[in-house]
């Protein structure tokens, strides 16, 4: 309980910037008279939820953990539509808009955040504001800038949080002692040089968003902190530090797995190298740490998660509804279900296959729900990192523009130098 509350408090404090003023919040979602109207219109329908489909564990979790309950309690059929990358769903919405399809669109809801949210907001293609009109929105701490801003972009009621994530590392306690783990990037550099071939990281780019986030953490470290990078994209600042970033990463290459000539494309590829004993560290964004990968049989049972002392980039992820969605009512019901405390408590557990952090604030729940949420955190087990250390290391991500710039420049200056 103490660790969980500390994590929440610190995540609220480390982000700077003003929160979107909460004003003129509608009493019901746009186009509906009240919540009962939403429920009535949703019953007996199918909701098309477009989401990244690259994890069998997450796919099964969504179908069973949400699909079953949607049908049994609300009479709604969940049609989970897997996409290789969220941008595929974004492009479908953009294509429909270009074709003049203003109603009856294919996409009812998208698992979204960052640059993809930014793209649809810029194009004015999202339904809303609705996120603070659903009943369980009272459990969301909208005063927390980490929630109210998505990669620096104001949410303003156009998306609702589902869960939270924070990049950190995994080691095998059967191969390494916790006392020997690097605690910052300078120590990691020394470790890489002392253990040639035993480290690699995920390639930034499509499917490798964790790799992009890792490179941003390096940039925070060498430039003296994250504060100067939060907010609007600053190309002059980037141009000042980018050459030093590429030099820093290139200095590693001769000591990396396969001499830095190739990099794993995603989390699962890195986990496979880790499980095979080819490298000594994997990566995760799950608050459950190593647990979900252990449960999936991808890494050894002795795997444990840990974090550096600083610059562990984290964020919230959300769901959004296109403004031409055919079934806004069922999408709203599903978004509300995602925030229900028993669903939140269940989704952090490694055995569910999801393992990401809470999207709600435990302090806003009643005593009964708080007890359930607290117990779930206790039940994470030995595979999870200490939540108080994760909270202390938390850092926000950069603006959406940084994503493609860093990925393109990393490929040119590191991979293909």
C-alpha positions as CSV (number, residue, x, y, z in Angstrom):
1,X,0.0,0.0,0.0
2,X,2.8,2.4,0.9
3,X,4.7,1.7,-2.2
4,X,1.6,2.0,-4.4
5,X,0.6,5.4,-3.0
6,X,4.2,6.6,-3.3
7,X,4.2,5.6,-7.0
8,X,1.0,7.6,-7.6
9,X,2.3,10.7,-5.8
10,X,5.6,10.7,-7.5
11,X,4.2,10.2,-11.0
12,X,2.0,13.3,-10.3
13,X,4.9,15.4,-9.2
14,X,7.6,14.7,-11.8
15,X,5.6,16.0,-14.8
16,X,5.7,19.7,-15.3
17,X,3.2,21.9,-17.0
18,X,-0.3,23.1,-16.5
19,X,-3.3,20.8,-16.7
20,X,-6.1,21.4,-19.2
21,X,-8.7,23.4,-17.5
22,X,-11.6,21.2,-16.7
23,X,-14.6,23.2,-17.9
24,X,-17.7,22.8,-19.9
25,X,-17.8,19.1,-19.4
26,X,-21.0,17.7,-21.0
27,X,-23.4,15.9,-18.7
28,X,-23.7,13.0,-21.2
29,X,-21.6,11.8,-24.2
30,X,-22.3,13.9,-27.3
31,X,-25.3,12.7,-29.2
32,X,-26.8,10.9,-26.1
33,X,-29.3,12.1,-23.5
34,X,-27.8,10.2,-20.6
35,X,-25.9,7.0,-19.7
36,X,-29.0,4.9,-19.8
37,X,-29.5,6.0,-23.4
38,X,-26.0,4.8,-24.2
39,X,-26.6,1.4,-22.7
40,X,-29.9,1.0,-24.6
41,X,-28.4,1.9,-27.9
42,X,-25.4,-0.4,-27.3
43,X,-27.3,-3.6,-26.4
44,X,-27.4,-6.2,-29.1
45,X,-24.7,-4.6,-31.2
46,X,-21.1,-5.4,-32.2
47,X,-18.2,-3.1,-31.4
48,X,-15.1,-3.1,-33.6
49,X,-12.1,-2.5,-31.5
50,X,-8.9,-1.9,-33.6
51,X,-5.8,-2.6,-31.6
52,X,-2.2,-3.8,-31.9
53,X,-2.4,-7.6,-32.4
54,X,1.3,-8.5,-32.0
55,X,0.9,-10.3,-28.7
56,X,-1.1,-13.6,-28.5
57,X,-1.3,-13.2,-24.7
58,X,-2.9,-9.7,-25.0
59,X,-5.2,-10.8,-27.7
60,X,-6.5,-13.7,-25.6
61,X,-6.7,-11.5,-22.5
62,X,-8.9,-8.9,-24.4
63,X,-11.2,-11.6,-25.8
64,X,-11.7,-13.4,-22.5
65,X,-11.4,-10.6,-19.9
66,X,-13.5,-8.0,-21.7
67,X,-15.3,-9.8,-24.6
68,X,-17.0,-12.3,-22.3
69,X,-18.2,-9.6,-19.8
70,X,-19.3,-7.3,-22.6
71,X,-21.6,-10.0,-23.9
72,X,-22.9,-11.3,-20.5
73,X,-23.5,-8.0,-18.8
74,X,-24.3,-5.6,-21.7
75,X,-25.3,-7.8,-24.6
76,X,-22.5,-6.4,-26.8
77,X,-20.3,-8.6,-29.0
78,X,-16.6,-7.6,-29.1
79,X,-15.0,-7.8,-32.5
80,X,-11.3,-7.3,-31.8
81,X,-9.6,-6.3,-35.0
82,X,-5.8,-6.9,-34.8
83,X,-3.4,-4.6,-36.7
84,X,0.3,-4.9,-37.1
85,X,0.8,-1.3,-36.1
86,X,-1.7,1.2,-34.7
87,X,-1.0,3.5,-37.6
88,X,-2.9,1.0,-39.8
89,X,-6.1,1.9,-38.0
90,X,-5.2,5.6,-38.2
91,X,-4.7,5.3,-41.9
92,X,-8.1,3.6,-42.3
93,X,-9.8,6.5,-40.5
94,X,-7.9,9.0,-42.6
95,X,-8.8,7.1,-45.8
96,X,-12.5,7.1,-44.9
97,X,-12.4,10.8,-44.2
98,X,-10.9,11.5,-47.6
99,X,-13.6,9.4,-49.2
100,X,-16.3,11.5,-47.4
101,X,-17.5,8.7,-45.1
102,X,-18.8,10.7,-42.2
103,X,-21.0,8.0,-40.6
104,X,-20.9,4.2,-40.4
105,X,-17.1,4.0,-40.4
106,X,-15.3,0.6,-39.9
107,X,-13.5,1.6,-36.7
108,X,-15.5,2.0,-33.5
109,X,-12.6,2.3,-31.0
110,X,-8.8,2.4,-31.2
111,X,-6.1,1.5,-28.6
112,X,-4.0,4.6,-29.0
113,X,-1.6,7.2,-27.7
114,X,1.2,9.5,-28.7
115,X,1.7,10.5,-32.3
116,X,-1.3,8.5,-33.5
117,X,-3.6,10.5,-31.2
118,X,-1.9,13.6,-32.3
119,X,-2.5,12.8,-36.0
120,X,-6.3,12.3,-35.5
121,X,-6.6,15.3,-33.3
122,X,-4.9,17.5,-35.8
123,X,-7.2,16.2,-38.5
124,X,-10.3,16.7,-36.3
125,X,-11.3,13.1,-36.8
126,X,-12.1,12.1,-33.2
127,X,-15.5,12.0,-31.5
128,X,-15.8,14.0,-28.3
129,X,-15.3,15.3,-25.8
130,X,-16.6,12.2,-24.1
131,X,-14.0,10.8,-21.8
132,X,-15.2,12.6,-18.6
133,X,-18.9,11.8,-19.3
134,X,-18.7,8.0,-18.8
135,X,-19.5,6.8,-15.2
136,X,-16.1,5.4,-14.3
137,X,-14.3,8.5,-15.4
138,X,-14.6,9.7,-11.8
139,X,-11.8,7.2,-11.0
140,X,-9.4,8.9,-13.4
141,X,-7.2,11.7,-11.9
142,X,-7.7,14.2,-14.7
143,X,-5.6,16.7,-12.6
144,X,-2.5,14.6,-13.2
145,X,-0.6,16.1,-16.2
146,X,0.6,12.6,-17.1
147,X,-3.0,11.7,-17.8
148,X,-4.3,15.0,-19.1
149,X,-1.4,15.3,-21.7
150,X,-0.6,12.5,-24.1
151,X,3.0,13.0,-25.2
152,X,2.5,16.7,-24.5
153,X,-0.8,16.8,-26.4
154,X,-3.9,17.9,-24.4
155,X,-6.3,15.0,-24.1
156,X,-9.3,17.4,-23.7
157,X,-11.8,14.6,-23.4
158,X,-11.1,12.9,-26.7
159,X,-9.6,9.7,-25.3
160,X,-9.9,7.8,-22.1
161,X,-7.0,6.0,-20.3
162,X,-6.8,2.3,-20.2
163,X,-3.5,1.5,-18.6
164,X,0.0,2.8,-17.9
165,X,3.5,1.6,-18.9
166,X,7.1,2.4,-18.0
167,X,10.2,1.1,-19.7
168,X,12.6,-0.9,-17.5
169,X,14.8,-4.0,-17.6
170,X,14.8,-7.7,-16.9
171,X,17.7,-9.9,-15.7
172,X,18.0,-13.5,-14.7
173,X,18.7,-13.9,-11.0
174,X,20.2,-17.3,-11.6
175,X,22.9,-15.7,-13.8
176,X,23.4,-12.4,-12.1
177,X,23.3,-10.8,-8.7
178,X,21.2,-7.8,-8.1
179,X,24.2,-6.1,-6.6
180,X,26.0,-6.3,-10.0
181,X,23.2,-4.5,-12.0
182,X,24.0,-1.2,-13.6
183,X,22.0,1.7,-12.1
184,X,22.4,4.3,-14.7
185,X,23.7,4.7,-18.3
186,X,27.3,5.4,-17.3
187,X,27.3,2.1,-15.3
188,X,25.7,0.4,-18.3
189,X,28.4,1.6,-20.6
190,X,31.0,0.2,-18.2
191,X,29.1,-3.1,-18.0
192,X,28.8,-3.3,-21.8
193,X,32.6,-2.8,-22.2
194,X,33.3,-5.4,-19.5
195,X,30.9,-7.9,-21.0
196,X,31.3,-7.8,-24.8
197,X,28.5,-9.4,-26.8
198,X,26.1,-9.6,-23.8
199,X,24.0,-6.6,-24.4
200,X,21.7,-5.3,-27.1
201,X,18.6,-3.1,-27.4
202,X,15.5,-3.1,-29.6
203,X,15.9,-1.3,-32.9
204,X,13.8,1.9,-32.9
205,X,11.1,2.0,-35.5
206,X,7.9,0.2,-36.5
207,X,7.4,-2.6,-33.9
208,X,10.3,-1.3,-31.9
209,X,8.7,1.6,-30.0
210,X,10.4,0.3,-26.9
211,X,13.7,0.8,-28.6
212,X,12.8,4.3,-29.5
213,X,12.0,5.0,-25.9
214,X,15.3,3.5,-24.8
215,X,17.2,5.8,-27.1
216,X,15.3,8.8,-25.7
217,X,16.3,7.7,-22.2
218,X,20.0,7.8,-23.3
219,X,19.4,11.3,-24.7
220,X,17.9,12.4,-21.3
221,X,20.9,11.0,-19.5
222,X,23.6,12.6,-21.7
223,X,21.8,16.0,-21.9
224,X,21.3,16.4,-18.2
225,X,17.7,15.5,-17.7
226,X,14.3,15.3,-19.3
227,X,12.8,18.7,-18.3
228,X,14.2,20.5,-21.3
229,X,12.6,17.9,-23.7
230,X,9.1,18.0,-22.3
231,X,6.6,20.2,-24.2
232,X,6.8,21.4,-27.8
233,X,9.5,19.9,-30.0
234,X,12.6,22.0,-30.0
235,X,14.6,21.3,-33.2
236,X,17.5,23.5,-32.1
237,X,18.0,21.6,-28.9
238,X,17.8,18.3,-30.7
239,X,20.4,19.4,-33.3
240,X,22.7,20.4,-30.4
241,X,22.5,17.0,-28.7
242,X,21.8,14.5,-31.5
243,X,25.5,14.1,-32.7
244,X,26.5,13.3,-29.1
245,X,23.7,10.8,-28.8
246,X,24.8,8.9,-31.9
247,X,28.5,9.0,-30.8
248,X,27.4,7.6,-27.5
249,X,25.5,4.7,-29.0
250,X,28.2,4.1,-31.7
251,X,30.8,3.8,-29.0
252,X,28.8,0.8,-27.7
253,X,28.6,-1.0,-31.0
254,X,31.9,-3.0,-31.0
255,X,30.9,-4.5,-27.6
256,X,27.2,-5.3,-28.4
257,X,25.6,-8.6,-29.4
258,X,26.8,-9.4,-33.0
259,X,29.0,-6.3,-32.8
260,X,26.0,-4.1,-33.2
261,X,25.5,-5.1,-36.9
262,X,21.9,-6.1,-36.2
263,X,19.3,-5.5,-33.4
264,X,16.2,-7.3,-32.3
265,X,13.1,-5.9,-33.9
266,X,10.7,-6.1,-30.9
267,X,10.3,-7.1,-27.3
268,X,9.7,-10.8,-28.1
269,X,12.9,-11.1,-30.2
270,X,14.9,-9.6,-27.4
271,X,13.2,-11.9,-24.9
272,X,14.2,-14.9,-27.0
273,X,17.8,-13.8,-27.0
274,X,17.7,-13.4,-23.3
275,X,16.0,-16.8,-22.8
276,X,18.6,-18.4,-25.0
277,X,21.4,-16.9,-22.9
278,X,22.8,-14.9,-25.7
279,X,22.3,-11.6,-23.9
280,X,21.9,-10.7,-20.2
281,X,19.1,-8.1,-20.3
282,X,15.6,-7.9,-21.7
283,X,13.2,-5.0,-21.6
284,X,9.6,-4.6,-20.5
285,X,7.0,-1.8,-20.1
286,X,4.7,-3.8,-17.8
287,X,4.3,-3.0,-14.1
288,X,4.2,-6.7,-13.7
289,X,7.8,-6.8,-14.8
290,X,9.1,-10.2,-15.9
291,X,5.8,-11.8,-14.8
292,X,3.9,-11.7,-18.2
293,X,6.9,-13.0,-20.1
294,X,7.5,-15.8,-17.5
295,X,3.8,-16.7,-17.7
296,X,3.9,-16.9,-21.5
297,X,6.9,-19.3,-21.2
298,X,9.2,-16.9,-23.0
299,X,11.8,-16.3,-20.3
300,X,13.1,-18.3,-17.2
301,X,11.2,-18.4,-14.0
302,X,14.2,-16.8,-12.3
303,X,13.8,-13.6,-14.3
304,X,13.4,-10.4,-12.3
305,X,12.7,-6.8,-13.3
306,X,14.7,-3.7,-12.2
307,X,15.0,-0.1,-13.1
308,X,17.7,2.5,-13.4
309,X,17.8,5.3,-10.8
310,X,16.5,7.9,-13.4
311,X,14.9,8.4,-16.8
312,X,12.6,5.4,-16.9
313,X,10.2,6.8,-19.5
314,X,6.5,6.1,-18.8
315,X,3.1,7.1,-20.0
316,X,-0.6,6.3,-20.2
317,X,-2.3,4.6,-23.1
318,X,-5.8,5.3,-24.1
319,X,-8.8,4.4,-26.2
320,X,-10.4,6.8,-28.7
321,X,-13.5,6.8,-30.9
322,X,-13.4,8.2,-34.5
323,X,-16.1,10.8,-35.2
324,X,-17.5,8.6,-38.0
325,X,-17.6,5.4,-35.8
326,X,-20.7,3.3,-36.6
327,X,-21.2,2.2,-33.0
328,X,-20.2,5.0,-30.6
329,X,-22.6,3.6,-27.9
330,X,-20.9,0.2,-27.6
331,X,-17.5,1.9,-27.7
332,X,-18.4,4.1,-24.8
333,X,-19.6,1.1,-22.8
334,X,-16.4,-0.7,-23.5
335,X,-14.3,2.3,-22.6
336,X,-16.2,2.5,-19.3
337,X,-15.7,-1.2,-18.6
338,X,-11.9,-0.8,-19.1
339,X,-11.9,1.6,-16.1
340,X,-13.9,-0.6,-13.7
341,X,-11.7,-1.3,-10.6
342,X,-12.0,-5.1,-10.8
343,X,-10.9,-5.0,-14.5
344,X,-8.0,-2.7,-13.6
345,X,-6.9,-4.9,-10.7
346,X,-7.0,-7.9,-13.0
347,X,-5.1,-6.5,-15.9
348,X,-1.9,-5.8,-14.0
349,X,-1.5,-9.4,-13.0
350,X,1.1,-11.4,-15.0
351,X,-1.2,-14.4,-15.5
352,X,-3.7,-12.3,-17.5
353,X,-1.0,-11.7,-20.2
354,X,-1.3,-7.9,-20.1
355,X,0.5,-6.7,-17.0
356,X,0.4,-2.9,-17.6
357,X,-0.2,-0.4,-14.8
358,X,-3.4,1.2,-13.6
359,X,-5.2,3.8,-15.7
360,X,-7.2,4.9,-12.7
361,X,-6.1,6.6,-9.4
362,X,-6.5,4.1,-6.5
363,X,-7.1,7.0,-4.1
364,X,-10.4,7.9,-6.0
365,X,-11.8,4.4,-5.5
366,X,-14.0,3.4,-2.6
367,X,-12.6,1.4,0.3
368,X,-13.7,-2.0,-1.1
369,X,-12.2,-1.3,-4.6
370,X,-9.1,0.1,-3.0
371,X,-8.5,-3.1,-1.2
372,X,-8.8,-5.1,-4.4
373,X,-6.5,-2.8,-6.3
374,X,-3.9,-2.9,-3.5
375,X,-4.0,-6.7,-3.2
376,X,-3.4,-7.0,-7.0
377,X,-0.2,-4.9,-6.6
378,X,1.0,-7.2,-3.8
379,X,0.2,-10.2,-6.0
380,X,2.6,-9.2,-8.7
381,X,5.3,-11.4,-7.0
382,X,9.0,-11.5,-7.3
383,X,9.2,-10.9,-11.1
384,X,8.1,-7.2,-10.6
385,X,10.4,-4.3,-9.9
386,X,10.0,-2.4,-6.6
387,X,7.2,0.1,-7.4
388,X,8.7,2.8,-5.3
389,X,11.9,2.6,-7.3
390,X,9.9,2.7,-10.5
391,X,8.1,5.8,-9.3
392,X,11.3,7.5,-8.3
393,X,12.8,6.9,-11.7
394,X,9.7,8.0,-13.7
395,X,10.2,10.4,-16.6
396,X,7.7,11.6,-19.2
397,X,8.1,11.0,-22.9
398,X,8.9,13.6,-25.6
399,X,6.4,15.3,-28.0
400,X,5.0,13.1,-30.8
401,X,7.3,14.8,-33.4
402,X,10.3,13.2,-31.7
403,X,9.3,9.7,-32.6
404,X,9.8,9.5,-36.3
405,X,12.8,11.9,-36.2
406,X,14.7,9.8,-33.7
407,X,13.8,6.6,-35.5
408,X,15.0,7.9,-38.9
409,X,18.1,9.4,-37.5
410,X,19.1,6.3,-35.5
411,X,18.8,4.2,-38.7
412,X,21.0,6.7,-40.6
413,X,23.6,7.4,-37.9
414,X,23.8,4.1,-36.0
415,X,22.4,1.2,-37.9
416,X,23.7,2.2,-41.3
417,X,26.5,4.6,-40.4
